[in-house]
Amino acid sequence: MKMAMRGRGLLGLASRVAGTKAFSTEIFVSRLSFYTTDEEFKNTFSPFGAIEEVRLMRDNQTGRPKGFGFVKYSSQEAAEKAVKAMDGRIIRGRLIFVETAKERDSG
């Protein structure tokens, strides 16, 4: 088993095994091209399941994409498939990273 995992991988795995935190239906996508459109972003991730929401984060002043976004699926299985299939892929000439989105803090 490969133990070298990026970021908080081992902690995330441990919490899922212990049952304290379920795999989210929302994924975080980083290192996107700054020229990615909302439609292109949605179309790239739609083959994995029904999408409830796509948010391509934009700069408040220029309106240009910041290079990251979120995709919320209607099922956990679709989100898992997207992470497995798309993490480390090259899209528009850029290596993208895809992982489960962290829960937002309410404070």
C-alpha positions as a LaTeX table, in Angstrom:
\begin{tabular}{lrrr}
\hline
Residue & $x$ (\AA) & $y$ (\AA) & $z$ (\AA) \\
\hline
Met1 & 0.00 & 0.00 & 0.00 \\
Lys2 & 1.35 & 3.40 & $-0.92$ \\
Met3 & 1.75 & 5.45 & 2.26 \\
Ala4 & 2.96 & 8.73 & 0.75 \\
Met5 & $-0.20$ & 10.78 & 0.40 \\
Arg6 & $-0.49$ & 14.44 & $-0.51$ \\
Gly7 & $-1.75$ & 17.00 & 2.01 \\
Arg8 & $-4.08$ & 15.74 & 4.70 \\
Gly9 & $-4.63$ & 12.38 & 3.00 \\
Leu10 & $-3.80$ & 10.12 & 5.92 \\
Leu11 & $-5.86$ & 12.16 & 8.37 \\
Gly12 & $-8.79$ & 12.21 & 5.96 \\
Leu13 & $-8.52$ & 8.46 & 5.45 \\
Ala14 & $-8.36$ & 7.82 & 9.19 \\
Ser15 & $-11.45$ & 9.90 & 9.89 \\
Arg16 & $-13.38$ & 8.10 & 7.14 \\
Val17 & $-12.36$ & 4.70 & 8.48 \\
Ala18 & $-13.35$ & 5.67 & 12.01 \\
Gly19 & $-16.70$ & 6.89 & 10.69 \\
Thr20 & $-16.38$ & 10.37 & 12.17 \\
Lys21 & $-16.58$ & 12.13 & 8.82 \\
Ala22 & $-18.27$ & 10.92 & 5.66 \\
Phe23 & $-16.88$ & 11.49 & 2.19 \\
Ser24 & $-18.37$ & 14.75 & 0.95 \\
Thr25 & $-20.45$ & 15.18 & $-2.19$ \\
Glu26 & $-18.44$ & 18.35 & $-2.95$ \\
Ile27 & $-15.00$ & 18.33 & $-4.52$ \\
Phe28 & $-12.30$ & 21.01 & $-4.73$ \\
Val29 & $-10.43$ & 21.47 & $-8.01$ \\
Ser30 & $-7.20$ & 23.48 & $-8.10$ \\
Arg31 & $-4.60$ & 24.59 & $-10.67$ \\
Leu32 & $-7.22$ & 25.21 & $-13.37$ \\
Ser33 & $-6.35$ & 27.39 & $-16.35$ \\
Phe34 & $-7.29$ & 31.03 & $-15.81$ \\
Tyr35 & $-9.16$ & 30.80 & $-19.12$ \\
Thr36 & $-11.51$ & 28.03 & $-17.96$ \\
Thr37 & $-15.17$ & 28.90 & $-18.48$ \\
Asp38 & $-18.09$ & 27.89 & $-16.24$ \\
Glu39 & $-19.54$ & 25.74 & $-19.01$ \\
Glu40 & $-16.22$ & 24.03 & $-19.74$ \\
Phe41 & $-15.69$ & 23.38 & $-16.00$ \\
Lys42 & $-19.14$ & 21.79 & $-15.67$ \\
Asn43 & $-18.77$ & 19.73 & $-18.85$ \\
Thr44 & $-15.40$ & 18.39 & $-17.69$ \\
Phe45 & $-16.87$ & 16.99 & $-14.48$ \\
Ser46 & $-20.38$ & 15.99 & $-15.64$ \\
Pro47 & $-19.49$ & 12.47 & $-16.90$ \\
Phe48 & $-19.12$ & 11.25 & $-13.30$ \\
Gly49 & $-22.68$ & 11.92 & $-12.14$ \\
Ala50 & $-25.44$ & 14.45 & $-11.64$ \\
Ile51 & $-24.08$ & 17.85 & $-10.67$ \\
Glu52 & $-26.04$ & 20.06 & $-8.27$ \\
Glu53 & $-23.75$ & 23.09 & $-8.38$ \\
Val54 & $-20.53$ & 24.32 & $-9.99$ \\
Arg55 & $-18.62$ & 27.30 & $-8.57$ \\
Leu56 & $-15.62$ & 28.63 & $-10.46$ \\
Met57 & $-14.05$ & 31.14 & $-8.10$ \\
Arg58 & $-13.40$ & 34.59 & $-9.60$ \\
Asp59 & $-11.44$ & 37.68 & $-8.68$ \\
Asn60 & $-13.82$ & 40.31 & $-7.25$ \\
Gln61 & $-12.24$ & 43.20 & $-9.13$ \\
Thr62 & $-11.43$ & 41.72 & $-12.54$ \\
Gly63 & $-14.01$ & 38.93 & $-12.76$ \\
Arg64 & $-11.33$ & 36.56 & $-14.07$ \\
Pro65 & $-11.22$ & 32.98 & $-12.77$ \\
Lys66 & $-8.74$ & 32.44 & $-9.92$ \\
Gly67 & $-7.78$ & 28.96 & $-11.08$ \\
Phe68 & $-9.84$ & 26.90 & $-8.65$ \\
Gly69 & $-13.43$ & 25.90 & $-8.06$ \\
Phe70 & $-15.92$ & 23.52 & $-6.51$ \\
Val71 & $-18.26$ & 20.89 & $-7.92$ \\
Lys72 & $-21.13$ & 19.56 & $-5.82$ \\
Tyr73 & $-22.56$ & 16.21 & $-6.90$ \\
Ser74 & $-25.91$ & 14.71 & $-5.98$ \\
Ser75 & $-24.21$ & 11.58 & $-4.64$ \\
Gln76 & $-21.11$ & 10.62 & $-2.72$ \\
Glu77 & $-20.31$ & 7.92 & $-5.31$ \\
Ala78 & $-20.19$ & 10.47 & $-8.14$ \\
Ala79 & $-17.84$ & 12.71 & $-6.14$ \\
Glu80 & $-15.55$ & 9.76 & $-5.36$ \\
Lys81 & $-15.46$ & 8.75 & $-9.04$ \\
Ala82 & $-14.57$ & 12.31 & $-10.09$ \\
Val83 & $-11.73$ & 12.56 & $-7.56$ \\
Lys84 & $-10.27$ & 9.20 & $-8.61$ \\
Ala85 & $-10.58$ & 9.90 & $-12.33$ \\
Met86 & $-9.54$ & 13.55 & $-12.48$ \\
Asp87 & $-6.85$ & 14.07 & $-9.82$ \\
Gly88 & $-3.52$ & 14.49 & $-11.59$ \\
Arg89 & $-5.03$ & 14.90 & $-15.07$ \\
Ile90 & $-3.87$ & 17.54 & $-17.52$ \\
Ile91 & $-6.65$ & 19.91 & $-18.57$ \\
Arg92 & $-5.94$ & 22.81 & $-20.95$ \\
Gly93 & $-2.23$ & 22.15 & $-20.56$ \\
Arg94 & $-2.30$ & 22.31 & $-16.74$ \\
Leu95 & $-1.91$ & 19.52 & $-14.20$ \\
Ile96 & $-4.99$ & 19.78 & $-11.96$ \\
Phe97 & $-5.54$ & 18.51 & $-8.43$ \\
Val98 & $-8.92$ & 17.21 & $-7.31$ \\
Glu99 & $-9.83$ & 16.33 & $-3.74$ \\
Thr100 & $-12.76$ & 16.23 & $-1.37$ \\
Ala101 & $-13.75$ & 19.75 & $-0.33$ \\
Lys102 & $-13.13$ & 20.62 & 3.30 \\
Glu103 & $-16.11$ & 21.69 & 5.35 \\
Arg104 & $-16.37$ & 25.42 & 5.90 \\
Asp105 & $-15.95$ & 26.79 & 9.40 \\
Ser106 & $-18.99$ & 28.70 & 10.57 \\
Gly107 & $-16.89$ & 31.24 & 12.48 \\
\hline
\end{tabular}
